[in-house]
Amino acid sequence: MDQNETPIIDALRAFDKKKITSYDVPGHKRGIREDDFQKLVGREVYRMDVNAPAGLDTFAHPTGVVKKSLELAAEAYKADNAFYLVNGSSSGVQIMIMTVCYDGEKILIPRNAHKSVTNALILSGAVPVFMEPEINQKFGIASGMTLSTIQKYVEANPDVKALFLVYPTYYGACADLERIIGYAHSKDIVVMVDQAHGAHFSFSSALPKSASELGADLVVASTHKTGGSLTQSAMLLHNGGLVKYHSVKKRVLMLHTTSPSYLLMASLESARKQLATEGEEIFSELVHECRKVKKEISQIPGLSVLDENEGVVSMTYDPTKIVVNVTKLGLDGFDVYDIMFEKYGIQLELAEPTIVLAVIGVGDTKETVRKLADAFKDLSATYYGKYEMLDIPEEIVYVPPQIMSPRQAFYADKTAVNISEAAGRVAAETVMIYPPGIPICLPGELITAETIGEILYCQENSNCIQKDSKETGKILVVDDSAEMIR
């Protein structure tokens, strides 16, 4: 197929030229009456915001331009099939788990998986077996899963139905996915991969291969994160074998809007074209610049940079993720995150107690990557040597006992208690820092002293805590009268 083709975009252009008078939805009628948003973005956005008129194909049963566009996406990502997602990768995670795992069936999941996994468990009723990922103590962050660890969990849970992996992790760690997939398939275990932060993979020899290319059964990629499409747009990739195409599509239609945005689908198509036709050149240059800047930042007093070759054996790193340890400046990551925005006009992706993360995507240039190094130089000159190095607790990904399934805890009677007094109770809500959206505690888990300590630390040092209970100092727990599963 010709990856220069853009069937959806071509159809939108052709439809616009027909000057059709619209008596269908959406109600803005392609921007006839100007409003404040149109003044901001221009009428062209409204003219392209259509709802499957004649000539543009349907999402549910594509036979024309949408079908052709999806075929091009599947080829580009080296998968058997592709689905466009306009509800983000979170919907893709839910679709994957709900396709494969039914009520009561076991699924292996790294404990540093995204909150969307928890929501999928609540919807499906699947029972999680959480795995402890490897830890990079120098940077205080969790890495990926090793084959030997996965084998240990499979041997302890021979009835497991599926394996869910994060590749890469938020910080760029890439497990030895090819060997892991081969092992799982030898046990007839379905492999699902959250590749939200690796939508650019496989499009340059300087980058890791995508999970779909390596043979994973189901893969979700957040094209908007690093691949250039509009926010909320993503792709779900499928390889036949252990999972049937029609089973996936049934869940896609179940969880997907019946009025998918043509703007988002067109942006996915455009991003696919650019990645497929220009990705080698763009990312080869960006990876080169990232490595130069990482080396430069690592030589700045008070700073250290996560090296692609350090850490866990058999684990590699995405070179476009720039992870900087800032504790020797006497600042934590939350301080640096705020200073970078307020003083240097730089929006970082996230902060953790020990580090900050910068994500480089297809829209970056040599100049934008360079600006990061200049800001860190000035930051060091301002703060290094003026404060003592912060004493940050050692990073531990602790897996508390699972007392109830997430679904049971979510629907159980609940009550709010003071966080400091919640030890020994069963969590009835997800508590997390967003970003990255990795839960500190999950529904159904036993709340331990370690859990409480981490929540209180994050509340004190970050304004990004998310939870259901409205009161800052409280957490929702399962009522004592609720029935336990074990």
Disulfide bonds with the S-S distance in Angstrom:
none
